[in-house]
Amino acid sequence: MKDEAKGNKQHKPLTQTQEKVAQLLSKYSAEETANKLGITLSSLYGHKTNIEKKGYMFKPIWEDKRVI
């Protein structure tokens, strides 16, 4: 996960769930992360969207010439 502030603004803090999602997404695919947290893939993408709205960015994970 990449922390990119827009201008000099401080990011809003992440919730505990958002922190867990961010940590797991930096290591695992979306499907694996959803399974580990026991949530649906749709819910996981909702958390990811909220994290990105707070100014954080994710780097894509490439495996065999495709993003996982």
C-alpha positions as a printed NumPy array, in Angstrom:
array([[  0.   ,   0.   ,   0.   ],
       [  1.289,   3.403,  -0.891],
       [  0.565,   6.424,   1.272],
       [  0.065,   9.424,  -0.981],
       [ -1.209,  12.654,   0.473],
       [ -2.975,  15.052,  -1.831],
       [ -1.183,  18.33 ,  -1.259],
       [ -0.34 ,  18.806,   2.406],
       [ -3.514,  17.201,   3.739],
       [ -3.306,  14.566,   6.419],
       [ -5.103,  11.295,   5.811],
       [ -8.082,  10.351,   7.877],
       [ -7.187,   7.387,  10.076],
       [ -8.222,   3.935,   8.908],
       [-10.662,   1.857,  10.92 ],
       [ -9.424,  -1.431,  12.394],
       [-11.126,  -3.393,   9.627],
       [ -9.648,  -1.145,   6.946],
       [ -6.176,  -1.608,   8.463],
       [ -6.598,  -5.408,   8.36 ],
       [ -7.82 ,  -5.259,   4.765],
       [ -4.901,  -3.031,   3.727],
       [ -2.328,  -5.286,   5.399],
       [ -3.725,  -8.46 ,   3.87 ],
       [ -4.177,  -6.952,   0.392],
       [ -0.501,  -6.01 ,   0.362],
       [  0.37 ,  -9.728,   0.705],
       [ -2.525, -11.708,  -0.774],
       [ -5.013, -11.583,  -3.633],
       [ -8.493, -10.163,  -3.114],
       [-10.049, -13.65 ,  -2.989],
       [ -7.567, -14.876,  -0.375],
       [ -8.016, -11.724,   1.699],
       [-11.815, -12.045,   1.674],
       [-11.554, -15.702,   2.735],
       [ -9.121, -14.887,   5.568],
       [-11.42 , -12.147,   6.886],
       [-14.597, -14.179,   6.361],
       [-16.274, -11.504,   4.231],
       [-17.619, -11.416,   0.701],
       [-15.536, -10.171,  -2.191],
       [-18.022,  -7.329,  -2.695],
       [-17.571,  -6.211,   0.919],
       [-13.793,  -6.383,   0.54 ],
       [-13.887,  -4.11 ,  -2.522],
       [-16.09 ,  -1.696,  -0.559],
       [-13.434,  -1.499,   2.166],
       [-10.719,  -1.05 ,  -0.482],
       [-12.663,   1.811,  -2.075],
       [-13.067,   3.538,   1.293],
       [ -9.334,   3.145,   1.98 ],
       [ -8.513,   4.725,  -1.386],
       [-10.924,   7.607,  -0.7  ],
       [ -8.845,   8.385,   2.386],
       [ -5.82 ,   8.891,   0.117],
       [ -4.068,   5.529,   0.245],
       [ -3.108,   3.665,  -2.913],
       [ -2.429,   0.006,  -3.659],
       [  0.216,  -1.307,  -6.022],
       [ -0.987,  -4.137,  -8.266],
       [  0.449,  -7.595,  -7.599],
       [  1.587,  -9.238, -10.854],
       [  1.808, -12.986, -11.275],
       [  2.382, -14.71 , -14.629],
       [  1.759, -11.463, -16.561],
       [ -1.605, -10.811, -14.888],
       [ -2.765,  -8.822, -11.887],
       [ -4.015, -10.924,  -9.007]])
